[in-house]
Amino acid sequence: MRVGKRFGGAALVCASLYGCVTPQQQSNKPLQIVSIDVEGGAAVLFVTPEGKSLLIDTGWPAGMGGARRPVAGGTAPAAPAPASAAPSSADRIVAVAQKAGLRKLDFVLITHYHVDHVGGFSELIGKFPVDTILDHGPNRETPRANAPASATQPVVLYPAYEKLIANHRRQSLKPGDKVQIGSLTLTTVASDGEVLGNPLPGAGQANPDCVAMTEKPTNGGEENARSVGVLMTYGSARVVSLGDLTWNVEKALVCPVNKVGSTDLLLVSHHGSNLSNSPALVHALTPRVAIMNNGAQKGGDPETYDTVSTSTGLQRLWQLHFATKGGAARNPAEPYIANLTDDPDQHSALHISVFPDGRLMVLNERTGFSESYPSNTNPPSK
């Protein structure tokens, strides 16, 4: 790998993040990905060289996020943030989209209907034009017996979401479905609790980690298991994003054979939760670079750090936040963490450039530090 220099100012951001290149370089322009800090929620923006866009998930409703997230069971936070406090998830998404030169979002993919993924949608769609909605279909999660439904639960959020998208194009994805977004191809590998029936071309390898894999008794809510998971291809580069897909559904996807194949870039599932990210999945995908979209106190579990960091061929794990549960021993070094504290949250993003030949570059918005990774056809020297 090649370690980048430290730079100050927006010139680097323009040059390396939004494709400000000479005409001679246009044929090799990268796909741009921004892992937006929505304080433990999820929101990742993809922009192709043609200016086509995809947003995966929309973060929290205004006034929620980080320490203000719901407690277990979906009950509302005790004290919402003041309106004048940190910008909302939707505000952060709009700011990133505008900085990328977008006037609309061509596609918004809602992986599932938990509040940290769909909560910012109503505010976002009122502030920024959206064309097509992708999802897994109807909500599948109901409140626990004898527990009143709260405004943060899918049974309440989903009907409101349906009303908001009534006049938009919508596609509920099934395993095997493909969506073309400029030069970016999405292949659905999991949706609504189902996975691919057959391995993708080049996949199908036996998975030795399946032998020791036992199922987990909990999934953190049925909607997690229903998450839309996609393989994204851009040239020869492969990117995997599985939402909050859970351990037991991962098993169906990669056991007894790996139906997905290898990947260059892995967006670590479920904010780095140990309810997901089985060794059978992560080690089968053999990512070269992994991005963990965690919060300071949400996700970033030590077990997941161990699984990802020991994956064969991994060159670097980056995180949106320092994970307090892991301590210094189970977090990357500071240059590879976008936000070191959530008091206050620094709101810094991670920016990833994915080149058609599989080369990658990741930049830490907080510091301007970047690191580049060669393609698989040109592996780093030992």
VEXDREN-2710 file (C-alpha; in Angstrom, 1 decimal):
% VEXDREN-2710
k/r/px/py/pz
1/MET/0.0/0.0/0.0
2/ARG/1.1/3.6/-0.5
3/VAL/0.6/6.0/2.4
4/GLY/-0.6/9.5/1.4
5/LYS/0.6/12.8/2.6
6/ARG/-1.3/15.2/4.9
7/PHE/-3.0/18.0/3.0
8/GLY/-4.9/21.0/4.2
9/GLY/-7.8/22.7/2.4
10/ALA/-10.5/21.7/0.0
11/ALA/-8.3/21.3/-3.1
12/LEU/-7.5/17.7/-2.1
13/VAL/-11.1/16.9/-1.4
14/CYS/-12.1/18.2/-4.9
15/ALA/-9.2/16.4/-6.6
16/SER/-9.5/13.1/-4.9
17/LEU/-13.1/12.8/-3.9
18/TYR/-15.2/14.3/-6.7
19/GLY/-13.2/13.5/-9.7
20/CYS/-11.7/16.8/-10.6
21/VAL/-9.3/15.3/-13.2
22/THR/-8.0/16.2/-16.6
23/PRO/-9.9/15.0/-19.7
24/GLN/-7.1/12.5/-20.4
25/GLN/-7.8/10.9/-17.1
26/GLN/-11.6/10.6/-17.5
27/SER/-11.6/7.0/-18.7
28/ASN/-10.1/6.0/-15.3
29/LYS/-12.2/8.2/-13.0
30/PRO/-13.1/6.6/-9.7
31/LEU/-16.4/5.8/-8.2
32/GLN/-16.7/8.1/-5.2
33/ILE/-18.1/6.8/-1.8
34/VAL/-18.7/8.9/1.3
35/SER/-19.4/7.2/4.6
36/ILE/-21.2/10.0/6.3
37/ASP/-21.0/10.4/10.1
38/VAL/-24.6/10.1/11.3
39/GLU/-23.5/9.1/14.8
40/GLY/-24.0/5.4/14.8
41/GLY/-26.8/5.4/12.1
42/ALA/-26.1/4.6/8.5
43/ALA/-25.8/6.8/5.4
44/VAL/-23.4/6.1/2.6
45/LEU/-23.4/8.1/-0.7
46/PHE/-22.1/6.7/-4.0
47/VAL/-21.4/9.0/-7.0
48/THR/-20.4/7.6/-10.4
49/PRO/-18.1/9.5/-12.8
50/GLU/-21.3/10.2/-14.9
51/GLY/-22.8/12.0/-11.9
52/LYS/-25.3/9.3/-11.1
53/SER/-26.0/8.8/-7.4
54/LEU/-27.0/6.2/-4.9
55/LEU/-27.6/6.8/-1.1
56/ILE/-27.8/3.7/1.1
57/ASP/-29.9/4.6/4.2
58/THR/-30.7/7.9/5.7
59/GLY/-29.6/7.9/9.4
60/TRP/-31.7/9.1/12.3
61/PRO/-34.6/11.5/12.7
62/ALA/-33.7/15.1/13.7
63/GLY/-32.8/15.2/17.4
64/MET/-31.6/11.6/17.6
65/GLY/-28.3/9.9/17.1
66/GLY/-25.2/9.0/19.1
67/ALA/-26.1/9.1/22.8
68/ARG/-29.6/10.2/21.9
69/ARG/-30.4/6.9/20.2
70/PRO/-33.3/4.7/21.5
71/VAL/-32.5/2.2/24.2
72/ALA/-33.1/-1.5/23.8
73/GLY/-36.7/-2.2/22.9
74/GLY/-37.1/0.9/20.8
75/THR/-38.3/3.3/23.4
76/ALA/-37.6/7.0/22.7
77/PRO/-34.6/8.8/24.1
78/ALA/-35.0/10.5/27.5
79/ALA/-33.8/13.9/26.3
80/PRO/-33.8/14.9/22.7
81/ALA/-31.0/17.2/21.5
82/PRO/-31.7/20.9/21.3
83/ALA/-32.7/22.1/17.8
84/SER/-29.6/24.3/17.7
85/ALA/-27.2/21.3/18.4
86/ALA/-25.5/19.1/15.8
87/PRO/-26.9/19.0/12.3
88/SER/-29.4/16.3/11.6
89/SER/-28.7/13.2/9.6
90/ALA/-30.6/14.6/6.7
91/ASP/-28.7/17.9/6.9
92/ARG/-25.4/16.1/6.8
93/ILE/-26.5/14.0/3.8
94/VAL/-27.7/17.1/1.9
95/ALA/-24.4/18.9/2.6
96/VAL/-22.4/16.0/1.2
97/ALA/-24.6/15.6/-1.8
98/GLN/-24.4/19.3/-2.6
99/LYS/-20.6/19.3/-2.2
100/ALA/-20.5/16.4/-4.7
101/GLY/-22.3/18.7/-7.2
102/LEU/-25.6/16.7/-7.1
103/ARG/-29.0/18.3/-7.7
104/LYS/-30.9/15.1/-6.9
105/LEU/-30.4/11.6/-5.6
106/ASP/-31.1/9.1/-8.4
107/PHE/-31.6/6.2/-6.1
108/VAL/-32.1/5.8/-2.3
109/LEU/-31.8/2.3/-1.0
110/ILE/-33.4/1.7/2.4
111/THR/-31.9/-1.5/3.6
112/HIS/-34.5/-2.0/6.4
113/TYR/-36.9/0.0/8.6
114/HIS/-35.0/0.5/11.8
115/VAL/-34.9/4.1/13.0
116/ASP/-31.2/4.5/12.5
117/HIS/-31.5/3.6/8.8
118/VAL/-34.9/5.1/7.7
119/GLY/-35.4/7.7/10.4
120/GLY/-33.9/10.6/8.4
121/PHE/-35.9/9.8/5.2
122/SER/-38.9/12.0/5.9
123/GLU/-36.7/15.1/6.5
124/LEU/-34.3/14.2/3.6
125/ILE/-37.0/13.8/1.0
126/GLY/-38.4/17.2/1.9
127/LYS/-35.1/18.9/1.5
128/PHE/-33.5/17.2/-1.6
129/PRO/-35.1/15.7/-4.7
130/VAL/-35.2/11.8/-4.9
131/ASP/-36.0/9.8/-7.9
132/THR/-36.2/6.0/-7.3
133/ILE/-36.6/4.2/-4.0
134/LEU/-35.2/0.7/-3.4
135/ASP/-36.1/-1.5/-0.5
136/HIS/-37.0/-5.1/0.6
137/GLY/-40.8/-4.7/0.5
138/PRO/-43.1/-4.4/3.6
139/ASN/-42.0/-4.2/7.2
140/ARG/-41.7/-7.6/8.9
141/GLU/-41.1/-6.5/12.5
142/THR/-43.9/-6.2/15.0
143/PRO/-43.7/-5.0/18.7
144/ARG/-43.0/-7.5/21.4
145/ALA/-46.1/-8.9/23.1
146/ASN/-47.7/-6.6/25.6
147/ALA/-45.3/-3.8/24.6
148/PRO/-46.8/-0.5/23.2
149/ALA/-45.5/0.6/19.8
150/SER/-43.3/3.7/20.0
151/ALA/-42.7/6.3/17.2
152/THR/-39.2/4.8/16.7
153/GLN/-40.4/1.3/15.8
154/PRO/-40.8/-0.1/12.3
155/VAL/-44.5/-0.7/12.8
156/VAL/-44.9/3.1/13.0
157/LEU/-42.1/4.2/10.7
158/TYR/-43.1/2.0/7.8
159/PRO/-46.6/3.4/7.1
160/ALA/-45.2/6.9/7.2
161/TYR/-42.5/5.9/4.8
162/GLU/-45.1/4.4/2.4
163/LYS/-47.0/7.6/2.3
164/LEU/-43.8/9.6/1.5
165/ILE/-42.9/7.4/-1.4
166/ALA/-46.4/7.1/-2.9
167/ASN/-45.5/9.3/-5.8
168/HIS/-42.0/8.0/-6.4
169/ARG/-40.7/5.1/-8.4
170/ARG/-40.2/2.1/-6.1
171/GLN/-38.5/-1.3/-6.6
172/SER/-38.6/-3.9/-3.9
173/LEU/-35.5/-6.0/-4.5
174/LYS/-35.3/-9.8/-4.6
175/PRO/-32.1/-11.8/-4.5
176/GLY/-30.5/-11.8/-8.0
177/ASP/-32.1/-8.5/-9.0
178/LYS/-29.8/-6.1/-10.7
179/VAL/-29.9/-2.3/-10.8
180/GLN/-27.7/-0.2/-13.2
181/ILE/-26.7/3.2/-11.9
182/GLY/-24.5/4.8/-14.5
183/SER/-21.3/2.6/-14.6
184/LEU/-22.1/1.1/-11.2
185/THR/-24.0/-2.3/-11.2
186/LEU/-25.9/-3.5/-8.1
187/THR/-26.6/-7.2/-7.7
188/THR/-28.9/-8.0/-4.8
189/VAL/-27.5/-10.9/-2.8
190/ALA/-29.9/-10.8/0.2
191/SER/-33.3/-9.2/0.7
192/ASP/-36.4/-9.8/3.0
193/GLY/-34.6/-12.7/4.7
194/GLU/-33.8/-14.6/1.5
195/VAL/-30.4/-15.0/-0.2
196/LEU/-29.1/-15.9/-3.6
197/GLY/-30.1/-19.4/-4.7
198/ASN/-26.9/-20.0/-6.7
199/PRO/-23.4/-18.6/-6.5
200/LEU/-22.5/-15.6/-8.6
201/PRO/-20.0/-16.1/-11.4
202/GLY/-16.6/-16.7/-10.0
203/ALA/-18.0/-17.7/-6.5
204/GLY/-19.0/-21.0/-5.2
205/GLN/-15.9/-21.9/-3.2
206/ALA/-16.3/-24.3/-0.2
207/ASN/-16.2/-22.3/3.1
208/PRO/-14.2/-24.0/5.8
209/ASP/-15.4/-21.5/8.5
210/CYS/-18.9/-23.0/8.2
211/VAL/-17.9/-26.1/10.2
212/ALA/-17.5/-24.2/13.4
213/MET/-20.4/-21.7/12.8
214/THR/-23.4/-22.0/15.2
215/GLU/-26.5/-19.9/14.9
216/LYS/-27.3/-17.0/17.2
217/PRO/-30.5/-16.9/19.3
218/THR/-31.2/-13.3/18.6
219/ASN/-31.0/-10.8/15.7
220/GLY/-31.7/-7.5/17.4
221/GLY/-35.1/-7.2/15.6
222/GLU/-36.5/-9.0/12.7
223/GLU/-35.9/-6.1/10.3
224/ASN/-32.2/-6.6/10.6
225/ALA/-32.5/-10.1/9.1
226/ARG/-34.6/-8.6/6.3
227/SER/-31.8/-6.2/5.2
228/VAL/-31.1/-5.6/1.6
229/GLY/-27.5/-6.7/0.8
230/VAL/-25.8/-5.9/-2.5
231/LEU/-22.6/-6.6/-4.4
232/MET/-21.6/-3.5/-6.3
233/THR/-19.3/-3.8/-9.3
234/TYR/-17.5/-0.9/-10.9
235/GLY/-15.1/-2.1/-13.6
236/SER/-13.3/-5.0/-12.0
237/ALA/-13.7/-3.5/-8.5
238/ARG/-16.2/-5.2/-6.1
239/VAL/-17.9/-3.6/-3.1
240/VAL/-20.1/-5.4/-0.6
241/SER/-22.8/-3.7/1.6
242/LEU/-25.2/-5.8/3.6
243/GLY/-27.0/-3.3/5.8
244/ASP/-27.6/-4.9/9.2
245/LEU/-27.9/-8.5/7.8
246/THR/-27.6/-10.9/10.7
247/TRP/-25.4/-13.8/11.6
248/ASN/-27.9/-16.5/10.7
249/VAL/-28.8/-15.1/7.3
250/GLU/-25.1/-14.6/6.6
251/LYS/-24.8/-18.4/7.1
252/ALA/-27.3/-19.0/4.3
253/LEU/-25.3/-16.7/2.1
254/VAL/-21.9/-18.2/2.5
255/CYS/-22.4/-21.7/3.8
256/PRO/-21.6/-24.4/2.7
257/VAL/-20.2/-22.4/-0.2
258/ASN/-19.5/-18.7/-0.6
259/LYS/-22.2/-17.4/-3.1
260/VAL/-20.8/-13.9/-3.3
261/GLY/-17.1/-14.3/-3.9
262/SER/-14.3/-12.0/-2.9
263/THR/-14.5/-8.2/-2.5
264/ASP/-12.1/-5.3/-2.7
265/LEU/-14.1/-3.1/-0.3
266/LEU/-16.4/-4.2/2.5
267/LEU/-18.8/-1.9/4.3
268/VAL/-18.8/-3.8/7.6
269/SER/-22.3/-4.9/8.5
270/HIS/-24.5/-3.7/11.3
271/HIS/-22.2/-0.9/12.5
272/GLY/-19.7/-3.6/13.5
273/SER/-22.2/-5.4/15.8
274/ASN/-21.4/-9.0/16.9
275/LEU/-24.9/-10.0/16.0
276/SER/-23.5/-9.9/12.4
277/ASN/-20.0/-10.2/10.9
278/SER/-19.4/-13.9/11.4
279/PRO/-16.0/-15.2/10.5
280/ALA/-17.7/-17.4/7.9
281/LEU/-18.9/-14.3/6.1
282/VAL/-16.0/-11.8/6.5
283/HIS/-13.2/-14.3/5.9
284/ALA/-15.0/-15.7/2.8
285/LEU/-15.3/-12.2/1.3
286/THR/-11.6/-11.5/1.9
287/PRO/-11.9/-7.7/1.8
288/ARG/-8.7/-5.7/1.1
289/VAL/-10.1/-2.6/2.8
290/ALA/-13.0/-2.5/5.3
291/ILE/-15.0/0.5/6.5
292/MET/-16.9/0.3/9.8
293/ASN/-19.8/2.7/10.0
294/ASN/-20.0/2.6/13.8
295/GLY/-20.8/5.1/16.6
296/ALA/-18.7/5.7/19.6
297/GLN/-21.0/3.5/21.7
298/LYS/-22.9/1.8/19.0
299/GLY/-21.4/-1.2/17.2
300/GLY/-17.7/-1.5/17.0
301/ASP/-17.8/-4.7/19.1
302/PRO/-14.5/-6.2/20.0
303/GLU/-15.4/-9.6/18.4
304/THR/-16.1/-7.9/15.1
305/TYR/-12.8/-6.0/15.3
306/ASP/-11.0/-9.3/15.8
307/THR/-12.9/-11.0/12.9
308/VAL/-12.3/-8.2/10.4
309/SER/-8.7/-7.4/11.4
310/THR/-7.7/-11.1/11.0
311/SER/-9.3/-11.6/7.6
312/THR/-6.7/-12.9/5.1
313/GLY/-5.6/-10.2/2.7
314/LEU/-6.9/-7.3/4.7
315/GLN/-4.7/-4.2/4.2
316/ARG/-6.6/-1.7/6.4
317/LEU/-9.7/-1.3/8.6
318/TRP/-11.1/2.2/8.9
319/GLN/-13.7/3.3/11.4
320/LEU/-16.1/6.3/11.6
321/HIS/-15.7/6.5/15.3
322/PHE/-13.3/5.3/18.0
323/ALA/-15.3/2.4/19.6
324/THR/-15.3/2.8/23.3
325/LYS/-16.1/-0.9/23.9
326/GLY/-12.8/-1.9/22.2
327/GLY/-10.4/0.4/23.9
328/ALA/-7.0/1.1/22.4
329/ALA/-6.3/-2.6/21.7
330/ARG/-9.4/-3.1/19.5
331/ASN/-9.4/0.1/17.4
332/PRO/-7.3/1.1/14.5
333/ALA/-4.6/3.7/15.0
334/GLU/-5.9/7.3/15.1
335/PRO/-5.2/8.2/11.4
336/TYR/-7.7/5.6/10.4
337/ILE/-10.6/6.8/12.6
338/ALA/-12.7/9.7/11.4
339/ASN/-14.0/10.8/14.8
340/LEU/-12.1/10.3/18.0
341/THR/-14.8/11.6/20.3
342/ASP/-18.6/12.1/20.4
343/ASP/-18.4/14.9/23.0
344/PRO/-18.8/16.8/20.8
345/ASP/-19.0/14.7/17.7
346/GLN/-16.6/16.0/15.0
347/HIS/-19.0/15.0/12.2
348/SER/-16.1/13.9/10.0
349/ALA/-16.7/11.5/7.1
350/LEU/-14.5/8.9/5.4
351/HIS/-14.1/9.3/1.6
352/ILE/-13.3/6.4/-0.6
353/SER/-12.3/6.4/-4.2
354/VAL/-12.8/3.1/-6.1
355/PHE/-11.0/2.9/-9.5
356/PRO/-12.2/0.6/-12.3
357/ASP/-9.1/-1.6/-12.0
358/GLY/-9.7/-2.2/-8.3
359/ARG/-7.4/0.4/-6.8
360/LEU/-8.7/2.1/-3.7
361/MET/-8.0/5.3/-1.9
362/VAL/-9.4/6.3/1.5
363/LEU/-9.3/9.8/3.0
364/ASN/-10.0/10.9/6.6
365/GLU/-11.9/14.1/6.4
366/ARG/-10.9/15.1/10.0
367/THR/-7.2/15.2/9.2
368/GLY/-6.8/15.1/5.4
369/PHE/-4.7/11.9/5.8
370/SER/-5.1/9.4/2.9
371/GLU/-3.9/6.0/2.0
372/SER/-3.9/4.2/-1.3
373/TYR/-4.2/0.5/-2.1
374/PRO/-3.1/-1.2/-5.4
375/SER/-5.4/-3.5/-7.3
376/ASN/-5.3/-7.2/-6.8
377/THR/-3.3/-7.5/-10.1
378/ASN/-0.5/-5.5/-8.4
379/PRO/-0.3/-6.7/-4.8
380/PRO/1.8/-4.9/-2.3
381/SER/5.4/-6.2/-1.8
382/LYS/6.1/-8.1/1.4
END
